[in-house]
Amino acid sequence: MGQEDGRDDERPVHRVTVAPFLLCRFQVTNAHWEAFRKAAGREKLEFGHETAPAALVNWFDAMAYCHWLSAEWGRHVRLPTEAEWEFAARGGVEGKIYPWGDEARVYAAGRWQQGPEPVAAFEANGYGLFDMCENVHEWCSDWYDAGYYAVSPGENPQGPAHGVRRASRGGAWRHHVKYSRCAARSSIPPEFRYADYGFRVAG
């Protein structure tokens, strides 16, 4: 995990092991959220196409969705940890800056002007996962701590026990640069809702 020439919170670069897990190929979409909203009586998201990521959801919203989907599927569904997310984003290739390699991506002019775009607009990474570093930031289960890498355990790190901000990963459509590096970390308070924050589920 991490990147030696990245930001301070991405160092030290360290090796971790994660137990086998599943991760959805796609970010949770507005269509997925609408099924949850109707079943759970939640607020409607008036933002974007039905196949675009469900944005404007805070960490508690994402957790509520996971609890609902767990009951629907009869299996435990959750948010990924930071370690799982970075492992998945790299697609089985260690040391690359982005899921697609080391070169910055060039997008056609006019994209991502009004909001996130439908999922899977680009090719999947080596694990068959779409949009791992672009479209919307994705909530993780961990509390965020800028110094956590210095004390992170080597097996299945879960993040610090306490905090005031929840970790997130991936780039977002609102940024001048629309994508992020695999190692890039971000965080906001869990109650905040932004138009470039969404999530995908793990299990």
C-alpha positions in Angstrom: 0.0 0.0 0.0 1.0 3.6 -0.6 3.3 5.5 -3.0 6.7 6.7 -2.0 6.5 9.9 -4.0 2.8 10.5 -3.1 1.4 12.6 -0.3 2.6 12.3 3.3 -0.4 10.1 4.3 0.5 7.6 1.6 3.8 6.8 3.3 5.5 4.6 4.4 4.9 2.2 1.5 4.2 -1.1 3.2 3.0 -4.6 2.4 -0.3 -5.9 3.7 -2.2 -9.1 3.2 -6.0 -9.1 2.9 -8.2 -12.1 3.3 -10.3 -13.2 0.2 -13.2 -10.9 -0.3 -15.7 -10.0 -3.0 -16.2 -6.5 -4.5 -18.9 -5.3 -6.8 -17.7 -4.7 -10.3 -19.7 -1.4 -10.4 -20.4 1.6 -8.2 -23.9 1.5 -6.7 -26.1 3.2 -9.2 -29.1 5.4 -8.9 -31.3 2.5 -10.1 -29.9 0.3 -7.2 -30.5 3.2 -4.8 -34.0 3.6 -6.0 -34.9 0.0 -5.1 -33.4 0.5 -1.6 -35.2 3.9 -1.3 -38.6 2.4 -2.0 -38.1 -0.5 0.3 -36.7 1.5 3.2 -38.6 4.8 2.8 -35.4 6.8 2.2 -35.1 10.1 0.3 -35.0 10.2 -3.5 -31.8 11.2 -5.2 -32.5 13.7 -7.9 -29.1 13.6 -9.5 -28.0 11.9 -12.7 -29.0 9.0 -15.0 -30.3 5.8 -13.5 -27.0 4.0 -14.5 -24.8 6.7 -13.0 -23.4 6.2 -9.5 -25.7 7.1 -6.6 -24.1 10.3 -5.4 -25.1 12.7 -2.6 -25.0 9.8 -0.1 -23.1 10.1 3.2 -21.3 7.2 5.0 -24.4 6.4 7.1 -26.5 6.2 3.9 -24.0 3.8 2.4 -24.0 1.7 5.6 -27.8 1.6 5.6 -27.8 0.4 2.0 -25.4 -2.4 3.0 -27.6 -3.5 5.8 -30.6 -3.6 3.6 -28.8 -5.5 0.8 -27.5 -8.0 3.4 -31.1 -8.8 4.3 -32.1 -9.0 0.6 -29.3 -11.3 -0.4 -29.1 -13.3 2.8 -25.3 -12.7 3.1 -23.2 -10.1 4.7 -22.7 -7.0 2.5 -20.4 -4.1 3.7 -18.2 -1.3 2.6 -14.6 -2.3 1.7 -11.6 -1.3 3.8 -9.0 1.0 2.4 -6.6 -2.0 2.1 -9.2 -4.0 0.2 -10.0 -1.0 -2.1 -6.4 -0.4 -3.0 -5.7 -4.1 -3.6 -8.8 -4.2 -5.9 -7.9 -0.9 -7.7 -4.5 -2.2 -8.6 -6.1 -5.2 -10.5 -3.3 -7.6 -9.7 -0.5 -5.4 -10.9 1.8 -4.1 -8.1 3.5 -0.7 -8.4 1.4 0.9 -11.1 0.2 4.4 -10.5 -3.3 3.9 -12.0 -5.4 0.8 -12.6 -4.6 1.1 -16.3 -0.8 1.7 -15.9 1.5 4.6 -15.3 0.3 7.1 -17.9 -2.3 9.8 -17.2 -5.6 9.3 -18.9 -6.9 11.7 -21.6 -10.6 12.2 -21.8 -12.7 13.7 -24.6 -13.6 17.3 -24.1 -17.0 18.0 -22.6 -17.1 14.9 -20.4 -18.2 15.1 -16.7 -19.6 18.6 -16.9 -22.8 18.2 -15.0 -22.3 15.1 -12.9 -21.0 11.5 -12.7 -21.4 9.4 -15.9 -22.9 6.0 -16.3 -20.8 3.3 -14.8 -18.4 1.1 -17.0 -17.7 3.8 -19.6 -14.1 2.6 -19.8 -12.6 -0.8 -19.7 -12.3 -2.8 -16.5 -9.1 -3.4 -14.7 -7.3 -6.7 -14.3 -9.9 -7.9 -11.8 -12.9 -7.0 -13.9 -13.7 -3.9 -11.8 -14.9 -0.6 -13.4 -14.3 3.0 -12.4 -12.0 2.2 -9.5 -10.2 5.6 -9.7 -12.8 7.8 -11.4 -16.4 9.0 -11.6 -17.1 9.4 -7.8 -15.2 9.1 -4.6 -16.1 5.8 -2.9 -16.7 5.5 0.9 -14.6 2.9 2.8 -15.4 1.4 6.1 -12.3 2.8 7.9 -11.9 5.8 10.1 -9.2 8.0 8.5 -5.9 8.8 10.2 -3.1 10.5 8.2 -0.5 8.6 10.2 -2.1 5.2 10.1 0.4 3.6 7.7 3.2 3.9 10.3 1.2 1.6 12.7 -0.9 -0.4 10.3 -0.9 -4.2 10.9 0.4 -6.4 8.2 -2.8 -8.5 7.9 -6.3 -7.3 7.2 -5.9 -3.7 8.4 -9.2 -2.2 9.4 -8.2 1.4 10.1 -7.9 3.1 13.4 -10.5 2.4 16.1 -11.7 6.0 16.3 -11.7 9.2 14.3 -13.7 12.1 13.0 -13.5 11.5 9.3 -14.2 8.4 7.3 -11.8 7.3 4.6 -12.7 7.4 0.9 -10.9 6.4 -2.3 -10.9 7.1 -6.0 -11.2 10.2 -8.2 -14.3 12.2 -8.9 -16.0 14.1 -11.8 -15.9 17.5 -10.0 -12.1 17.6 -9.8 -10.0 19.4 -12.4 -8.2 16.0 -12.7 -11.0 13.5 -13.0 -9.2 10.4 -11.7 -6.9 9.5 -8.9 -3.9 7.3 -8.3 -4.5 3.9 -6.7 -2.6 5.0 -3.6 -4.4 8.4 -3.2 -6.3 8.7 0.1 -9.1 11.1 0.9 -11.6 11.6 3.8 -14.5 13.7 5.0 -16.8 13.6 8.0 -19.3 10.7 7.7 -22.4 12.9 7.8 -21.4 15.0 4.8 -23.1 14.5 1.4 -21.4 15.7 -1.8 -22.3 15.3 -5.4 -19.1 13.4 -6.1 -19.3 10.9 -3.3 -20.7 7.4 -3.8 -19.8 3.8 -3.0 -19.6 0.2 -4.0 -20.2 -2.9 -1.9 -18.0 -5.7 -0.7 -18.6 -9.0 1.0 
